[in-house]
Amino acid sequence: MTIPREMTAGDSVSFDVRIADYPAPDWQLFYTLFNATEVITLTSAADDEDHAFTVAASVTANWTPGRYDWTAYATGPDDARVTLETGSVIIRANPAALTATDGRSHARRMLDAIEAALEGTATSQQLDTLRARHGDRDWQRDTAKLIELRDTYRREVRMEDQAEAMRKGEPVSTSLKVRFR
C-alpha cells in the first residue's frame, strides 16, 4: 500500500493502490488521517482493480499543516470492513498562503544568536533570546560559555541537517572521527 509520506496543502494529490486481497470495485479503500485537532478522510475510486485517490488542490488548500497518523481500511461485500495498515504522514504548509515567519528550528536560531554574539553583531532580540534560554548574563563577554553552547547547538543542527538529508534520500556521512593523544 502506498500513501505519500509527505503532502503539501494546496497541491493536488493523486496516487493509486493495488491490494490483491481487496481489489476494486468489490472493495473500497479509505485512508483516515488524524491528529489532535484534525481528521481527513481520503476515499478511493475504482480504477479496474486498483484504488485511485485524487484530491483537488482546492480541497487540500484547507488542510492544516502538521504530522498526522493514518489508518487504511477497506470496506466490501456484506458490510465487511478490514483495517489494513497504519502509519504517519507530514502535511506541509501551503506555500501560497504563507506569511512571513521564521521557519528555522530552535537549535538553528540559537546557533545563529550565539555566533552573532561571538562576532559582536548580535541584535538585542538575539541577546534577549540567549538570556531567556540560558540565564541573565553579559553574553557578549562570556566567550567561554558561548563557545560551549555553540558546540552543543552545532551538533543539534548537524543532526537536523542529517535527518533532512535522509528524508530526501540524500547520502549522509555517518563516520565518526576520533583523535588519540
KEKOLNU-334623 format. One line per 4 residues: number of its first residue (from 1); their letters; for each residue x negated, y negated, z of C-alpha. Coordinates in nm, 2 decimals, always signed. Layout:
<atoms>
NUM> A> X,Y,Z ~ ...
</atoms>
This chain:
<atoms>
1> MTIP> +0.00,+0.00,+0.00 ~ -0.13,-0.34,-0.08 ~ -0.03,-0.68,+0.06 ~ -0.28,-0.96,+0.01
5> REMT> -0.50,-1.02,+0.32 ~ -0.45,-1.40,+0.27 ~ -0.19,-1.61,+0.11 ~ -0.17,-1.99,+0.07
9> AGDS> +0.15,-2.18,+0.14 ~ +0.27,-2.35,-0.17 ~ +0.12,-2.08,-0.41 ~ +0.33,-1.82,-0.60
13> VSFD> +0.28,-1.47,-0.45 ~ +0.31,-1.16,-0.67 ~ +0.19,-0.81,-0.61 ~ +0.30,-0.45,-0.68
17> VRIA> +0.30,-0.15,-0.45 ~ +0.33,+0.21,-0.55 ~ +0.43,+0.47,-0.29 ~ +0.46,+0.82,-0.43
21> DYPA> +0.68,+0.95,-0.14 ~ +0.92,+0.64,-0.16 ~ +0.95,+0.54,-0.53 ~ +1.16,+0.26,-0.65
25> PDWQ> +1.45,+0.24,-0.74 ~ +1.56,+0.51,-0.49 ~ +1.38,+0.33,-0.21 ~ +1.33,-0.04,-0.15
29> LFYT> +1.02,-0.17,+0.03 ~ +1.01,-0.46,+0.27 ~ +0.72,-0.65,+0.45 ~ +0.82,-0.84,+0.76
33> LFNA> +0.55,-1.09,+0.86 ~ +0.58,-1.23,+1.21 ~ +0.40,-1.43,+1.48 ~ +0.51,-1.61,+1.80
37> TEVI> +0.72,-1.87,+1.61 ~ +0.79,-1.74,+1.26 ~ +0.94,-1.44,+1.08 ~ +0.91,-1.40,+0.70
41> TLTS> +1.06,-1.10,+0.51 ~ +0.94,-1.01,+0.17 ~ +1.18,-0.78,-0.03 ~ +1.07,-0.57,-0.33
45> AADD> +1.24,-0.54,-0.66 ~ +1.22,-0.21,-0.86 ~ +0.97,-0.20,-1.15 ~ +1.00,+0.15,-1.27
49> EDHA> +0.87,+0.35,-0.97 ~ +0.67,+0.05,-0.84 ~ +0.79,-0.20,-0.58 ~ +0.74,-0.55,-0.72
53> FTVA> +0.71,-0.85,-0.49 ~ +0.74,-1.20,-0.62 ~ +0.78,-1.51,-0.41 ~ +0.82,-1.85,-0.57
57> ASVT> +0.59,-2.14,-0.48 ~ +0.89,-2.34,-0.37 ~ +0.96,-2.07,-0.10 ~ +0.60,-2.03,+0.02
61> ANWT> +0.56,-2.41,+0.05 ~ +0.77,-2.39,+0.36 ~ +0.56,-2.12,+0.53 ~ +0.38,-2.22,+0.84
65> PGRY> +0.00,-2.16,+0.83 ~ -0.15,-1.91,+1.07 ~ -0.21,-1.54,+1.14 ~ +0.08,-1.31,+1.10
69> DWTA> +0.12,-0.94,+1.19 ~ +0.33,-0.74,+0.94 ~ +0.52,-0.42,+0.92 ~ +0.60,-0.24,+0.60
73> YATG> +0.91,-0.03,+0.58 ~ +1.13,+0.14,+0.32 ~ +1.50,+0.19,+0.30 ~ +1.65,+0.46,+0.09
77> PDDA> +1.93,+0.71,+0.03 ~ +2.18,+0.79,+0.31 ~ +2.09,+0.48,+0.51 ~ +1.73,+0.61,+0.57
81> RVTL> +1.46,+0.38,+0.69 ~ +1.09,+0.46,+0.73 ~ +0.82,+0.25,+0.88 ~ +0.51,+0.29,+0.67
85> ETGS> +0.23,+0.07,+0.78 ~ +0.13,-0.23,+0.99 ~ -0.14,-0.49,+0.95 ~ -0.21,-0.86,+0.96
89> VIIR> -0.23,-1.15,+0.70 ~ -0.35,-1.50,+0.71 ~ -0.13,-1.77,+0.56 ~ -0.35,-2.08,+0.47
93> ANPA> -0.22,-2.43,+0.48 ~ -0.05,-2.58,+0.17 ~ -0.33,-2.79,+0.02 ~ -0.07,-3.02,-0.15
97> ALTA> +0.08,-3.10,+0.19 ~ -0.24,-3.16,+0.39 ~ -0.31,-3.48,+0.58 ~ -0.65,-3.60,+0.69
101> TDGR> -0.77,-3.37,+0.96 ~ -1.10,-3.24,+1.10 ~ -1.10,-2.88,+0.99 ~ -1.43,-2.79,+1.15
105> SHAR> -1.44,-2.53,+1.42 ~ -1.51,-2.64,+1.78 ~ -1.86,-2.49,+1.75 ~ -1.94,-2.69,+1.43
109> RMLD> -1.80,-3.02,+1.58 ~ -2.01,-2.97,+1.90 ~ -2.32,-2.88,+1.69 ~ -2.28,-3.20,+1.48
113> AIEA> -2.23,-3.41,+1.80 ~ -2.54,-3.26,+1.96 ~ -2.76,-3.31,+1.66 ~ -2.63,-3.67,+1.63
117> ALEG> -2.72,-3.73,+2.00 ~ -3.07,-3.58,+1.94 ~ -3.12,-3.81,+1.64 ~ -2.98,-4.11,+1.83
121> TATS> -2.69,-4.16,+1.59 ~ -2.41,-4.02,+1.79 ~ -2.08,-4.21,+1.79 ~ -1.90,-4.29,+2.11
125> QQLD> -1.64,-4.03,+2.02 ~ -1.91,-3.76,+1.98 ~ -2.07,-3.86,+2.32 ~ -1.72,-3.86,+2.48
129> TLRA> -1.67,-3.50,+2.34 ~ -2.01,-3.39,+2.49 ~ -1.91,-3.54,+2.83 ~ -1.57,-3.38,+2.83
133> RHGD> -1.71,-3.04,+2.74 ~ -2.04,-3.03,+2.93 ~ -2.04,-3.29,+3.21 ~ -2.08,-3.66,+3.26
137> RDWQ> -2.44,-3.74,+3.20 ~ -2.65,-3.96,+2.97 ~ -2.65,-3.73,+2.67 ~ -2.88,-3.95,+2.47
141> RDTA> -3.16,-3.90,+2.73 ~ -3.11,-3.53,+2.83 ~ -3.30,-3.39,+2.54 ~ -3.38,-3.05,+2.71
145> KLIE> -3.01,-2.98,+2.77 ~ -2.92,-3.10,+2.42 ~ -3.17,-2.86,+2.27 ~ -3.04,-2.57,+2.48
149> LRDT> -2.68,-2.65,+2.38 ~ -2.79,-2.69,+2.01 ~ -2.93,-2.34,+2.01 ~ -2.61,-2.20,+2.16
153> YRRE> -2.39,-2.37,+1.91 ~ -2.62,-2.29,+1.62 ~ -2.58,-1.92,+1.70 ~ -2.20,-1.96,+1.72
157> VRME> -2.18,-2.15,+1.39 ~ -2.41,-1.89,+1.22 ~ -2.17,-1.61,+1.34 ~ -1.87,-1.81,+1.20
161> DQAE> -2.05,-1.85,+0.87 ~ -2.14,-1.48,+0.85 ~ -1.78,-1.38,+0.93 ~ -1.66,-1.62,+0.65
165> AMRK> -1.91,-1.47,+0.40 ~ -1.80,-1.12,+0.50 ~ -1.43,-1.22,+0.45 ~ -1.52,-1.34,+0.10
169> GEPV> -1.72,-1.02,+0.02 ~ -2.05,-1.21,+0.00 ~ -2.37,-1.04,+0.12 ~ -2.46,-1.11,+0.48
173> STSL> -2.81,-1.09,+0.63 ~ -2.79,-0.87,+0.95 ~ -3.17,-0.84,+1.00 ~ -3.30,-0.91,+1.35
177> KVRF> -3.63,-1.09,+1.36 ~ -3.84,-1.01,+1.67 ~ -4.17,-1.16,+1.77 ~ -4.40,-0.97,+2.01
181> R> -4.65,-1.16,+2.23
</atoms>
